[in-house]
């Protein structure tokens, strides 16, 4: 099932990149996110307000987003969402949901393994270091708009239930909080 979702996300990104609409932003979701353990490199250290529309720019944006998110700096991580996500998820909802819903894999280290750019979208692939030498692969989508890369959550519907409490309940029901399925962002 996960393979089908990833394949569908990749096809959607490819189609979005080919359409290259005038808005400059394509919001495409994909499964998985998590705690990033990113080796320092010039690309990650040199994240500037205006990021290059390159693989290195997407890598730097992802590393910064993960560092803030898994450092529990949810208000700062909201600032790094893609514009389409920010329009749908108010900052108070984002911070409330993520403050009240611990992501179950947050304690597991992650390493960004690759970044693939398709026009205005990038797939960021990470390896999640698991217990007993088990590893998982996770993928997130970042979109380029307004001179920077922004994180695009896989499922925006979690944040649309009218209150933080209702959104947390939806996230728990979807298995996105600790104690649920192998949850991520």
C-alpha positions as CSV (number, residue, x, y, z in Angstrom):
1,X,0.0,0.0,0.0
2,X,2.8,2.4,0.9
3,X,4.5,1.7,-2.4
4,X,1.4,2.6,-4.3
5,X,1.1,5.9,-2.4
6,X,4.7,6.8,-3.1
7,X,4.3,5.9,-6.8
8,X,1.1,7.9,-7.0
9,X,2.9,10.9,-5.4
10,X,5.8,10.6,-7.8
11,X,3.4,10.5,-10.8
12,X,1.5,13.5,-9.4
13,X,4.8,15.4,-8.9
14,X,5.9,14.6,-12.4
15,X,2.6,15.8,-13.9
16,X,2.7,19.0,-11.7
17,X,6.2,19.7,-12.8
18,X,5.2,19.3,-16.5
19,X,2.1,21.6,-16.2
20,X,4.3,24.4,-14.7
21,X,1.3,26.7,-13.8
22,X,1.6,30.4,-13.5
23,X,1.1,30.3,-9.7
24,X,4.5,28.8,-9.2
25,X,3.3,26.4,-6.5
26,X,2.2,22.8,-6.7
27,X,0.9,21.3,-3.5
28,X,1.4,17.6,-3.7
29,X,1.5,15.5,-0.6
30,X,3.5,12.3,0.2
31,X,3.8,10.0,3.1
32,X,6.3,10.2,5.9
33,X,8.4,12.8,7.7
34,X,10.6,12.7,10.8
35,X,13.6,13.5,12.9
36,X,16.5,14.5,10.7
37,X,20.0,13.8,11.6
38,X,21.7,15.7,8.9
39,X,25.4,15.8,8.4
40,X,26.7,19.3,8.2
41,X,27.6,20.3,4.7
42,X,27.9,23.6,2.9
43,X,24.4,23.1,1.5
44,X,22.7,22.7,4.9
45,X,24.8,25.3,6.6
46,X,24.2,28.0,4.0
47,X,20.4,28.1,4.1
48,X,19.6,31.7,3.2
49,X,16.2,33.4,3.1
50,X,16.1,33.1,-0.6
51,X,17.0,29.5,-1.5
52,X,18.1,28.3,-4.8
53,X,15.6,26.3,-6.8
54,X,18.1,23.5,-6.8
55,X,18.6,20.1,-5.1
56,X,21.0,21.7,-2.6
57,X,18.4,24.4,-1.8
58,X,15.7,21.7,-1.2
59,X,18.1,19.7,0.9
60,X,18.9,22.8,3.1
61,X,15.2,23.6,3.5
62,X,14.3,20.1,4.5
63,X,17.2,19.9,7.0
64,X,16.1,23.2,8.5
65,X,12.4,22.1,8.7
66,X,13.2,18.8,10.3
67,X,15.6,20.5,12.8
68,X,12.9,22.9,13.9
69,X,10.0,20.4,13.8
70,X,11.8,17.7,15.8
71,X,13.2,20.3,18.1
72,X,9.5,21.0,19.0
73,X,9.7,24.6,17.5
74,X,6.4,24.2,15.9
75,X,5.7,27.9,15.3
76,X,9.0,28.2,13.5
77,X,8.4,25.0,11.5
78,X,5.0,26.4,10.4
79,X,6.9,29.3,8.8
80,X,8.6,26.7,6.6
81,X,5.4,25.2,5.2
82,X,4.6,25.6,1.5
83,X,2.3,28.5,0.9
84,X,-0.6,26.3,-0.1
85,X,-0.3,24.4,3.2
86,X,-0.1,27.7,5.2
87,X,-3.3,28.9,3.6
88,X,-5.1,25.8,4.8
89,X,-3.5,25.3,8.2
90,X,-3.5,28.3,10.6
91,X,-0.4,28.6,12.7
92,X,-2.3,28.1,16.0
93,X,-3.8,24.8,14.6
94,X,-0.4,23.5,13.4
95,X,1.3,24.3,16.8
96,X,-1.6,23.0,18.8
97,X,-1.9,19.7,16.9
98,X,1.8,19.0,16.9
99,X,2.2,20.1,20.5
100,X,-0.6,17.7,21.6
101,X,0.2,14.8,19.3
102,X,3.6,13.4,19.7
103,X,4.9,11.8,16.5
104,X,5.7,8.2,17.3
105,X,9.0,8.1,15.4
106,X,10.3,11.4,16.6
107,X,13.0,9.9,18.8
108,X,14.4,7.8,15.9
109,X,17.3,9.5,14.0
110,X,16.9,10.2,10.3
111,X,19.4,10.9,7.6
112,X,18.5,12.7,4.4
113,X,19.6,10.2,1.7
114,X,18.5,11.9,-1.4
115,X,16.6,14.8,-2.9
116,X,15.0,14.6,-6.3
117,X,13.8,17.8,-7.9
118,X,10.9,17.9,-10.5
119,X,10.3,21.5,-11.4
120,X,8.7,23.2,-8.4
121,X,8.6,20.0,-6.3
122,X,11.2,17.9,-4.6
123,X,11.0,14.5,-3.0
124,X,13.2,14.3,0.1
125,X,14.0,10.7,1.0
126,X,15.3,9.9,4.4
127,X,16.4,6.7,6.2
128,X,14.9,6.3,9.6
129,X,17.3,4.4,11.9
130,X,15.2,1.9,13.8
131,X,15.7,-0.4,16.8
132,X,17.5,-3.6,16.2
133,X,19.2,-2.4,13.0
134,X,15.8,-2.1,11.3
135,X,15.6,0.8,8.9
136,X,12.7,2.4,7.2
137,X,12.6,4.8,4.2
138,X,10.4,7.9,4.4
139,X,9.7,10.5,1.8
140,X,8.4,14.1,2.0
141,X,7.4,16.6,-0.6
142,X,8.7,20.2,-0.6
143,X,7.4,22.7,-3.0
144,X,9.3,25.8,-4.4
145,X,7.3,29.1,-4.3
146,X,8.0,32.7,-3.6
147,X,11.8,32.1,-3.7
148,X,12.0,29.3,-1.2
149,X,11.3,25.6,-0.6
150,X,8.4,24.7,1.8
151,X,7.2,21.5,3.3
152,X,3.9,20.1,2.0
153,X,2.1,17.8,4.5
154,X,0.9,14.5,3.1
155,X,-2.7,14.9,4.5
156,X,-4.1,18.4,5.0
157,X,-7.5,17.0,6.0
158,X,-6.2,16.2,9.5
159,X,-6.1,20.0,10.3
160,X,-9.7,20.8,9.1
161,X,-11.9,19.6,11.9
162,X,-12.7,23.0,13.5
163,X,-10.6,22.7,16.6
164,X,-7.2,21.6,17.8
165,X,-8.8,18.9,20.0
166,X,-10.8,17.5,17.0
167,X,-7.7,17.7,14.8
168,X,-5.7,15.8,17.4
169,X,-8.4,13.1,17.6
170,X,-8.3,12.8,13.8
171,X,-4.5,12.5,13.8
172,X,-4.7,9.8,16.5
173,X,-7.4,7.9,14.5
174,X,-5.2,8.1,11.4
175,X,-2.3,6.6,13.4
176,X,-0.2,9.8,13.3
177,X,0.4,10.1,17.1
178,X,2.5,8.1,19.5
179,X,0.9,4.8,20.3
180,X,-0.5,4.5,16.8
181,X,0.8,3.1,13.6
182,X,4.4,4.0,12.6
183,X,3.5,7.6,12.4
184,X,5.3,10.5,11.0
185,X,4.5,14.2,10.2
